[in-house]
Amino acid sequence: MSTPIPKASPDEVDRLIEQYDPESNFRRLIGFSAAFVTLVSVALSSWHVYTAGFGLHNEIAHRAIHLSAVLGLCFLVFPRQKRLPGAWEWIVPLGLATFYLMLGWGLIRSVGSEVSMGGQIAFFGVLVAIGGLALPFRGLDGSSTRIPLRDWFFAALASSFSLYLLVFFQEIFIQRPGDHSPLDLMMGVIAIAMVIEVTRRTMGIFLPLMAVVVVLYGIFGPYLPGDLAHRGYSVPRVVAHLYKGTEGIYGIPVGVVATFVFHFVLFGIMAQLTGLGQLFVNLATIAAGRFSGGPAKVSVVSSGLFGMISGSPIANTVTTGVMTIPMMKNVGFSPRFAAGVEASASCGGQVTPPIMGAAAFIMAETLGIPYSHLVLVALVPASMHYLAILVMVHLESKRLKLKGMDPSEIPNLRRVMVSSWHLFIPLVVMVTLLLMQYTPFLAAFWGIILSIACSWIPKLLGRFGQHMVGMAITPRALVQGFEVGAKSALGIGAACACVGFVLGIMTLTGMGFKFSAFVLTLSESIAQSVMVIDIWNWLDLKQLTVLFGLFFTAIACIIMGAGVPTTPTYIILAAIVAPTLAQLGVPQLATHFFVFYYGVLADVTPPVALAAFAAAGIARSEPMRTGVTAFRLSMGKALVPFAFVYTPAMLLIDFSWPPFLLGIFSTIVAILGLGAAYTGFFGRKIHRPAFVVLNVLSLSLVFGNPIVTAVAAPLVLFTLYWHWRGAEHDIPLGAIR
């Protein structure tokens, strides 16, 4: 008798997502607070749907409307973050309060003669209130069901600086462009303080502290040592640059979230309401369930399909993991390995077309390329991502001699398609519109509208639709979906506003070029040191410099990804690293994809591997060891970004068939070699000498050099064949896990 496939409990899914994803840790409000948040959230989603279908406002006004609602809702929806350890609980907020007052003092010192004493007192009173109310007094925290007065005050203040630009738009931007009144600048200081506080509320402390450092860098540039020094800018100049215009708070990141990301997040929520997520799991079970270690392969395939409509690795991990992780444990996988598979696979959602998370939309806007082109470019990296995981899952399954799922557990393809065909319509239409180069927000608009309309097809067909599945999106469900959609976009909106500080100061001071020059110099120095020992002149200085530049970038992505979500990590590092690698001849698109890809991998990289920790919560395994397992399972795909930098044809850059096919072949062989090495098995156990050989040869294949590939690829394949031929030997079951 087969074990039935466990069904996901909605409450369990919500609890796990809230526990491990700070962007989804919402209050469970009741009464007036709940009604008010629902009203504002539904209004925000409705406004975005309307503008997607019938036209946007001007750039500043659209972004200001978006932020006024988003930042206000953040304080109402999110409770205060977990307390910092020890004295840091007080040191950090006191330091931030001091920073706000310092900005205010610097501003008043410059424009004080134009502001009355009463105005100055009121301005400092607001800053003192912000700093004081942000201190960790437990009595100010409220509860999970009630919004405290402090957060109502913060919500009003966070909305006010965007509303100020909207109310006085004509005067500020038309009548006196470039002229900054004292009130403009005071609202700018309040804007900086509230963006930092709202990001601390939704994302933790790392990104806000980075914002504080870069703002101080812009002000105190002349006092810094060596190459870090710059001319320095006054507080009014810095505040105006960050607050007014499109290079700070209202920069490209917020613009992309307000015009693209919000709509696709909302589409993902509506698609899940119709039952599309369960359909993906069924299709994955049909495609992979019957093979060795079937549930693990189902996990990989379903995570890839679900990633098409979800840009969140943690939501992907939990939504599919509550079904696939128990299935993996039932057939013999250890809890730690089952959780690692799910976490590693789910991180691919952000690189899987057609919806690849916020970073992909920002990439398209930054590089000035159509999003439809980016969807095509992402096909090869996404395919390699999932191939790498499937290889390791297959080898682990063979090592443990696991069978596939029982036929009774695998749905019938014909029945699934007959009962669920209507759920494909919104996704197919949306992808078609993207490929026809319609705007992404118009494609998302029709995806949302059709998700609602097609959910009613079974009911409209009457008795002919009685065998069809899916939930009709009733008015009540629509309100719920619009509310959840708005809440799901709050965290990324706050983070992108805060990242605007980094980008704004970089454009003002040239900070990005200084860091780029440092990375370039360091990479060249190490490359030259390596060249000294190359007595046969096999190595190329430029290629080595690129290699070390990419290596340092990968390390930076992993380190920053430990404290910052993928999108801010991508925005910051792409701005810093892209100029460096461009000087070495690396195409911009390849550089941006490299940073994007490694930012995604940070979600399964200890010590802060949130996707792995979420999966560990489902599997009841030890979180840190699960993170290590997930990272090991990601080793095969970790070399993929290096491959498409050295072979840009894989990203359709200067495309021609010979380098494209050579790159695909060498990458697949490298994935096979690394997969076998880090599983420790290919027909029989792989011992240390073969482990070293497979690593060295596989890594050499990423350079895309025809001569190297001609030598290394046959050696990798021969090593694997030799082990496979020895499969009749006894297989020790003490695996590398």
N, C-alpha and C positions, 0 to 999 in steps of 0.2 A: 504494500500500500504506500503510495507516494505521499510525501509531505506537501500539504497545500501551500500555494504561494501566499505569503503573508500580505495583507493589505495595509496600506499606509493609513495611519490615524491622523486626521487633520490637526488635532490638538498636539500630537507628538511632533508633527512636522513644524508647526508654529513654535513650539517650545524650543526645539533644537536650533532652528534658525535664529531665534531671538537670543539664545544662549551664546552662540558662537559668531554671529554676524552683528557687529555693533551698528551697522546701518539698518538693522531690522529689529532692534531692541526697543519696541514701542510700549508705551503705557497702555494698559487695558482700562480705558476710561469708561465712566458711567455717568448718567444724568446729563446736566446741561453741558458739561465739558465735552462729553462724547458727541452730543448733538452739534455743538459748535465746530468741533474739529471735522466731523463728517461733512457739514455744510461747506466749510472752506475748502476741504480736500476735493469734494465733488465739483465745486465751482472751478477750482484750479484745473482739474482734469477736463472738464467741459470746455473751458476756455482754450486749452491746448488743442482739443479735438477740433473746435471751431476754427482756430487760426490755421491748423494744418490743412483743412479743407477749403477755407475761403480767404486765406491771405494773412500775412504777418503784419505787425505794426513796424514802425521804423526801429532801427537796430537798438538804440539805447532804451526806448520806451518798452519794447518787447522784453528785453532782459530785466529791466527794472520791475515791470509787473510780475514777472516770474519770480525774481528774488524776494520781492516784498512779501509774497505769499509763502514761499519756500522757507525763508529764514524765520518768519514768524511761527510757522507750523512746527519747525524743529524744536523750539522751546516748549511747545505745548505737547508734542508727541513723545519726545525723548526724555527719559529721566536723566539725572546727573550720572556721568560715567562712574565706573567703579573707583573706589578710593585708591590713591597712590600710597605706596608703602612708607611707613615711618614719618619723619619730619617733612618729606616731600609733599605730603598732603597739604601743608600750609605754605611751604616755600614757593611752590609753583604759582598758586593764585596770588600770593603777595607780590611775587615778581611781576606777574602780568599786570596787577593793579598799579604797580610803580611805573611800568612801561606806559600805561594809558595816561597817567598823570604827567609823565615826562613829555609825551607828545603834546598834551594840552598846554603845558607850560611853555614849550618851544613855540607853539602856535601863537599863544597870547603875547609872548615876548616880541613876536614879529609884527602882529597886527593889533596889539592891545589898545593903541591910541584910537582905533576906529570902533572899539566896542565899549559900551558903557560898563560901569562897575557892576551894575545889576546883571548885565549879560554875562560878564566874566564869572560872577559867583554862581549863576545858574548853570553855566557850562561846566565848571569844576564840580558842582554838586552832582550833575549827571554822571561824570566820570568816577567820582567817589562812590556813587550808588552802584555803578556797574562793578567796580572792583570789590566793594564791600559785600554785595549780594552774591558774588561768585565765590566767596570764602566757604570752606566746608563746614558750615553750621548745619547739623542734622535737622534742626527744627525748620530749616528753609526748604527741605527736600520734598515735602508733600508725601504722596504715596503713589502706588502703581495705578490707582483708580481716580486720583484727584490731582488737579494742577494747582500748585501753590501760588500764592500772590506774586512771589518773586518771578516766576516764569511767565505770568501774565504781563508783568512789567517788561521783562526781557523781550517777549514776543512783540509787544507794541513798539519798543525801541528798535528792534531788528527790522521791523517793517517800515519804520519812519524814514530812514535815510533814502530808501528807494522811492517811497511815496513823495518825498520832498522833490526829487528830480522830476517826477511825473507832474506834480502840481505846478511847478515853476519851470517846466520844460521850455516854454517859449522864451521866457526871460533869460534863463541860464545858457541855452544853446543857440538861440537865434539872435536875441538883442545884444548880449555881451559875451560872445564866444571868446575864450581865452582870458577873460577877466574874472577873477575869483573873489567873491565878496567874503567878508569875515564869517557870515552865516554859512556860506558854502563850505568853507574850510572846517568850521566847527562840526558841521554834519559829517564831513569827511573823517574827522578823528573818531566820532561816534561810530561811523561805519566800520573803520578798522577794528575798533574794540569789539564791536558786536560780531563781526565775521570771525574773529579769533575765538570768541566765547562760544559761538554756535558750532564751530568746527571742533573745539574741545569737547563739546557736548555730544557730538555725533561720531567723531573719529578718534578720540583720545588725544594725547598731549603732543605727540611727535610732530605732526604737521603744523599746529599752531606755534610751537616753539621755533620751527624752521621759519615761519612767517615773521616772527619777532626778530630773529637774527638778521634776515635779509633787509627788513625795514631799518634796523639800526645800522646795517652796512651802508645803506644809501645815505644816511645822515652823517655818519662818522668816518667816511672814506678817507679824508686827509690824514687822519690820525693812525691809520693802519700801516703795518710794516710791509716793506718790499713791494712785490707785484700786486698785492691785494689793495694797495692804496689807489684812490681816485680823487677827483676834484671835490667831491662831497656836494650835497644838496640840502637846502634849507628845509625845515619841517613843512612850511606851506607848499613848497614845490613838490615834495614827496607825497604829501596828503592829496594835493590836487591831481597829481599824476595817477595815483591809485584809485581815487574816487570818481573823478570826472573823465569821461572818455572811454575808450575801448582797449586800454592797455593794462588795466589793473583789475579791480573787482568785476567789472563788466566786460572782461576780455573774451577771447575766443572760447576758452573752456566753458564759461557760463553761457555764452551764445549757443554753443553746440548742444549743451544740455537742454536749453530752453526751446530749441527748434528741432532737434533730432531725437536725443536720448529719451526725453520724457515720453515721447510718442511711442517709441519702441518698447519701453518698459511697460507702458499701459497696454500695448498690444499683447505682450507676453502674458500679462495678468489675465486679460480677457480670453486669450487662447487656452490658458490653463483651466479657466472656469468651464469652458465647453467640453473638456475632457481630452484635449490633445496630448497632454502629458502621459496619461494612461495608454493612449493609442501608441505612442512612441515605445513605451515599455513592451507592449504586446508585439509590435513589429520587431523589436530587438530580440525578444524571446524566440520568435519564429525564425529569425535569421541566424542566431548563434546558439540557441539553447541546446541543440542536439549534439553539439561538438564537445570534446573533452573539456571538463571544467566549465560547462555551459553557463552557469549563473554568473561567473566572472566575466565572460565574454558578453553576456547580456548587459552587465553593468557598464562595460565600455561602450557598446553600441547605443544603449539607451541614453547614456550621458551625452554622447555625441549628438543624438537626435534632439534631446531635451535642450542641449546647449544652443540649438538653432533659434530658440525662442526665449532663452534666458541668458543674460550676460553676467549673472552672479554665480561664481563657483560654489559658494556655500549653499545657496538656495538649490543649485543643481545637485550638490552632494546629498543634501538631506532629502529632497523630494524623491529622487530615484533610489537613494541609499536605504531608506526605510523598507523598500521592497527587495532590493538586490542583495544587501549585506546579509540578512538572515538566510537567503537562498544559498549564498556562497558558503556560509558556515554549515548549512545542512549537508552539502555534498563533500565536506572534508577540508575546506580551507580554514586556516587559523583565523581567529577574529582580527588579529593585527593585519594579516595579509588582505583579508576581505575589505577592511576599512581603507587600507592603503590603495587598493585597486580603485575603489569608488572615488576617493579624493583625487588621485592622480588623473583619472579619466574626466572627472567633472571640471577640472581646471581648463580643459580644452574648450569649454563652452565659449570662452571669451575670444578664441581664435577661430571659431566655427561659423561660417556664413549661414544665413544672411544677416543675423544679428550678432555682433561680436563684442558687445559691451560699449561703454561710453568712449573708451580710448580709441576705438576704430573710427568713430565719427569725428573725433577731434583730429585724428591723423589725416583723414580725408580733407577736412577744412584747412588744416595747417599746410598741407602739401598742395592744396588747390587741385585735387584730382576728384573725379566723380566717385561717389560711394559705390556705384555699380562696378567700376573698375576694381575697387578695393575688394569687393566680394569675390571677383574672379581670382585676384592675386592671392587671396587667403586660402584658396582651395588646396594647393600643394602643402603649405605648412600645416593646415588642419589635418590633412590626410596622413602626413608623416607623424604627427602627434599621436593619432590613434593607432597607427600601425605599430609604433614603438611600444605602446602599452599592450596591444594584442599579442605581440611577439613574446613579451615577458609573461603574460598571463598564460599563454599556450604552453610555454616551456615549463612553468611551474605546475600546470595541470598534468603534463606528461610526467614530470618528475614524481609527482604524488600518485600517478596512475589513476587519476580521477576520470569518471565517466561523464557523459552528458546528462541532461535533464530527462526525466521520465517522459515518454510521449504524451501521457495524460496531462502533463503540466504545460505543454506547448499549445497555444491557441491555434485554431484553424485559420489559415490565411484568407481563404474565401469568405468565411464568416466575418472575420475582422474587417475586411474591405467593404463587404456589403453593409455592415452595421455602422461603419465609421467614415464612409467616403466623403460625407458632407463636411467633416472636420478639416479636410485638406484644402478646401476652397479658399479660405482667407490667406493661408500661407502661400499657396500657388499664385494667387493674384498679386500678393505683395511682392514676391520674388520676381514675377514677370514685370511688374511696373519698375522695379529697381533695375532690372537688366535692360529695359527699354529707356533707361536714363531719365525717368521721371524723378522729381525731388524725393528724397527719403521720407520727408514728413508727409507728403501726399500719399506715398505707398503705405506708410503706417496708418494714415487716416482710413484708407479703404480696407486695410487689414482689420482695424478695430470695428468699423461699420459692418463688414461682412462676418466677423466673428459673432457679433450680436444677431445679425439676420439669419445666418446659417444654423445657429443653435436652435432655431424654431422649426427647421425643416422636418424633423421627425413628427412633431405635433401637427404641422400643416398637412403632412401626408396621411394623417389619420391611421387607419388600420394597416396601410401599406408601410408605415414607418414604425410599427410597433416593435420591430426587432432591432431598430437602430438605437445606438447608445449616445451618450452625451447629455449635458444639462442645458435646458433652455434658459437663456439669460433673461429672467423676469426683471421688472423694474427694481425690485428689492435687490436682486443679485447684481444688477447694473450699478446701483448705488454702492454696494459693497466693493465691486471691482474697481470703480472709479476712486473710491477712498483708498483701497490698498495700493492701487497704481500710483496715486499721488504720494503716499507715504514711502513707497519703495524708491522714489526718485529724490527724496529729501536729502539723504546723506551725500549723494554724489553732487548735488547742487551746492551744498555747503562747502564740500571739499574743493570744488572747482573755483568758488569765489575766493577761498583762501590761497589756492595755487596762483590766482591772479596777482597776489603780492609778489611772489617769486618772479613771475614773468615780467611784471611791471618794473621791478627794480633791475632785472637783467637788462631790459631795453634802455633804462635810464642810465645805468652805470657801465654797461659792457661787461658785467660780471661773468656772463656765459663764455665770452671769448677768453677771459683770463683762465677759467677752469679748463676750457678746451686746450689752451696752450700748455697748461700744466700736464694734462693727460697725454698730450702728444709728445712732449719732451720726455716724460717718464717712459713711455712706450718705446721711443727711439733709443733711449739710453740702454734699456734692457735688451732690445733687439741687437744693438751693436755689441753688447757683452756676449751674447750668444754667438754672434758671427765670428768672434775671435777663436772659438773652439771648432769652427767649421773649416777644417783643413782641406776638405775636398771641394769647397765652394758649391755645395748643394743648395744652400739656403739663399733666399732673396730678402734683402733688408726691408723693402717696402712691405712684403707679405708678412714678415715677422712683426713689423711695427703694427700692422693692422691686427694681427693675431693678439698681441698683448693689449692693444687698445680695446678690442672686443672682450678680452678676458677681464680687464678692469671694469668695463661697463657691466658685464654680467655680474661681477661681485657687487658692484654698486646697486644694481637692480635688486639683488637678493637681500642686501643689507637694508636698503630703503623699504623694500616690500615687507620687511618684518614689522614696520610700524605705520606704513602708509598703504592705502588701497592701490590697486593696479593703475587706475586712471591718473591720480596725482603723480605716482612714480613714473609713469610713461611721460607725462607732460614735462616734468622737471628734467629728467635725464635726457630725453630727446632734444630739448633745447640746449643742453650743455654738451652732449656728446656728438650730435649731428654735425656741427661745424668742424670738430676734430677729424672725424672719419671722412668728411667731404674733402678735406685737404689731402687725404691719402687716396682719393679716387673712388671711395665707396659711394654708390648711389644713395640719395637721400631716402628713398623708399625702403631700401634694404636696411639702412641704419635704424629707421623708425620701427620697422617690423622686428628687428633684433631686440630693441629695448622693450617693445610691446610684449614679445614672446617671453623674455626673461622676467618681466614684471609679473606675468601670469604664473610662472613657475614658483615665484616667491610664496604663493599660497600653500605649497607643500614643502617648503624649506624650513626646517627647524632653525631657531628655537620658537618662532611664531608662525606655525603652519595652520592657519585657521580652518582651511578645508579639511585637513587631516584630523584636527581636533574634533570637528563636527562629526566626521565619520567614526572616530573613536568613541564618541558618545553613543552612537547607534550600536556599534559592535561590542561595547563594553570592554574595550581594550585600553592599554596604557597610552595616553595621548602622545608623549614625546617619542616613544618607540614606534608608534604608528606613523608619526611624522617622518622618522628615519626610513621606514619601509616605503612610504609614499615617495620620498625623495629618491630612494634606490630604484623604484619602478619608473621614475622620470629620467633616469640617466640616459636611456636610449634617445629620448626626444630632446635632451639638453644640447646635443650637438647639431640639431636641425638648424637653428638660427645661424651657426657658423657656416653651414653648408650653403644657405641661400645668400649670404654675404659674398662668399667666394665664387658662387655661381649665380649671378643675378638673373639669369634666364629662368630660374625656378620661380621667380616672382614676376615673370613676363617682362623683365627689363631688357631692352635690346634683344628681344626674343629671336632665337633660331633653334632649330631642332637638335643639332648635334650637342651643343653644351647643355641644353635642357635634358635630353635623354641621358647624357653622361652624368649629370648632377643627380637625377632621379635614381639611376642605377647605383652610383657610389653611395648615396645616402641610405638606400635600402640595405645594401650590404653592410654598411657601418651600423645601422640599427640592429641587424641580425647579430653582428659580432658583439656589440655592447650588451644587447639583450641576453645573449648566452653567457657572457662573462659575468654579469651581475645577477643572473639567476643561478649561476654555478652549475648549469646542466644543459647538455644538448645531446640527448640519447644516453649519455652517461655523465658522471660527475666531471666537471672541469677543474683541474688542479691548478696550482699557482703558476707554473710556467705558461700554460695555455691562457690563463687569465691575463697575464702580462702581455703576451703576444697579441691577443684579440684586442686589448685596449689600445696598444700602440698602433697597430695596423688600422683599426677602425677610425681612430682619431685622425690618422694621416689622410683618410679618404675625403674629409670635409673640404680640402683645398681645391677639389675639382680639377686637379692636374691630370691630364690624360696618361702621362708616363707613370705617375705615382699610382693612379687607379689600376693601370695595367699590371703593376707589380703587386700592390697590396690586396686588391679585390680577390684574385685567385688564391692568395695565401689565406685570407680569411675564410673563403668558401672551402678550401681544402682542410683547414683546421676543423671546421664544423663538420664536414663530411667524415673526417677521420673519427671524430667522437660519435657521430651517428652510426657509423659502421660497427662501433664497439658497444652498441646498445644491448647486446646479449649478455654483457657482464652484469654482475650484481650491482644494483643501484643503492647506495647508502641514502637513507631518508633524512639524515641530519642536515637540512638545507641551510644555506645562507638565507636568513629571513629578515 
